[in-house]
Amino acid sequence: MLLGLSYKMRLVVLVVGLCIMGGSGLLLKGLLVPESFGVYGPYRADAIQEETVLPVRHGTNVSCYSCHAYEAKVHKAGLHQTISCEFCHGPYADHVGNNKKIGTLPVKTGKEINTLCLRCHNTEIKARPEQVIKTVAMPDHLKTQHVKLTHNCNQCHHVHAPLKYINRAKQITGLTEKTL
């Protein structure tokens, strides 16, 4: 179609076409980009207000401790004190609504406990390529402790404070760990 036109006409068609596409793009941008976009940098400022009206889905450990005093005491004294209750039990909002119990969160049993523990304890965690952070990695832990690989973690460990049972057993028996 453009082959029969002169060089100048082709140039005019090209410029007009680019202007139409550019104008359409600007029009679409004006229609699709919210007014609050860019107020605080490359963000939509209204998103902050929209998030504040959403119902709270997750709580902190403190929100759990108010009703679960025993678990709170044990958890605060254990090595897992920095791990959120929700990491193992699920969202706070599934359990409490309007300051009342509305549901029961899952409590893991049997092999489910191993699956839960293995979310973190399946490998050694390395701070540097040559330096391992002190952690327990399965199944090496079971082998070094001469425990059957079929054992569940909670047969030796309290799930909220992993060393509670171990330390108590050492205290009763007077055993100490061997050092290399």
N, C-alpha and C positions, 0 to 999 in steps of 0.2 A: 504494500500500500504506500509506504513512504518512498519507494524506489523512484517513482515518477516525479517526486518533488525536488525542488532545487535545494542546494546546500543551505541557504538562508532559511527556507521554510522548514527544513528538517530541524535546524537549530531552534527555531521558534516553537515547534511542536515539542521538542525535548524540554525546553525551558518551561513552557506552559504545563507539561506533564509533571515535571519536578515540583512546580509551584502548587499544583493541585494535590500531589501526594504529600508535600510538606504541610500544606494547610489542613488536609485531612488528618494528618498525624497530630498536629497541634490541637485541632478540634477534639479528637479522641482523647488526647492527654487531658484536656480541660474537663471533659466529661467523666473520665475514669479515675483521675487522681483526686483524692479527697482534699478539701480545703486545708485541713490541719497538717497535711504532709509538708514537711520541711520547716515547721515552726521551731522545732528543737533539733535541727540537723536532719539527717536523712531518715526521719521517723515520722510516724503518724501520731500526732500529739493526742488525738482523741482515744487512742488505744489505752492510755493510762487510765482515763476515766472509765472506759468500758471494762477493764480488768478489775477495778475496785468494786464493781457491783456484782461480780461473779461470786457464787457461794464458795466458801473455803472448803477445799477438798482435802488438803493435807494439814496435819497438825505437827507439833513438835513433841519431843519426848515428855516435856513438862505437861502437856495436855493429857498424856496417858497416865503420868505418875499420880495425878490427883485422885484417880479411882483405883489404881493398881499399886498400892503402897509397898507390898512385899516385893513385887517384881522391880519396882523402882529402887528399893534398897539394894537388892542383889545386883541389878544392872549398873547402878552408879559405882559399885565397888569392883566391877569386873573389867576385863580387858575389852569388852564390847561396848563400853559406856558411850563411845562416840558414834555408835551405829544407831540409826533411827529405828524406832519400834516398827514403823511402817515398812521398813525394808523387809522384814520377815512376816509381818501380820497383815499388811495391806493398808489402804487409805483410811485415815481417821473418819472421814465423812461416811464411810460404810458402816461405822460403829456408833457414832454419836451425831445427833442432829437436834438442834434447839436445846442443847444441854441435857439430852436424855438419850439413853441407849436405844438405838433403832435397829441394831443388827449385831450379829456375833462374827468377829473376825476369825479367820482360820488359825488353828493351832496345829502345827505340823507334828506328825507322829511317825514312828517307824523309819522306813527308808526315805520318807519325805524330808526328815531332818538332815540326812546326809546330802540330799539334793540341795537343800537350802544352804548348808555349810559350804558345799563345793562351789557356790557362787563366788566365794572369795578364796577358799582354801584348796583350789585345784592345782595351783602352781606356786612356786616361790615368787615373791615380789622383789624385784631388783631396783635398788636406788641408783646404782651405777652398774655398768656391765659386769663388774667383778665383785660387787658388794650386795649381798642378799639382806633385805630387811628381815628381822626376826619374825618369822611367821611359821605356821604349820601348813605343810603341803601334803595333800593326799596323793597316792596311797603310801608314800614314803613314811609318813608319820606312823601308820599302822604297822608297817614292817619294822621300823626302829623300836617301837614299843612292844613288839612281839605279840600283836593282837591280830585276830583273824580279820581278813578283809571283809567279812560279812557283818562285822560289828557296826552298830549305829553310833554316831558321835556322842549321843546323850547317854550311852551306857557308861561312859567314863567322865563326861563333862556336863556341867549345868549349862544349858543353852544361853542363859542371860549373863553368866559369869563363868567362862570356860575353866578357870583354874580352881573354882570353889571346891569341888569334890576332890581334886588332885591334892590341893594344899591341905585339906582336912585329913585325907588319908596319910599324907606324909607326917602330919602332926601327931596322929594317933599311933602310927607305926614307928616313928622316929627315923624313917628313911630319908636319905638325902640323895640328890642326883649325882651321878658320876660325872666328873669333868675329864676331858681328854688331855 
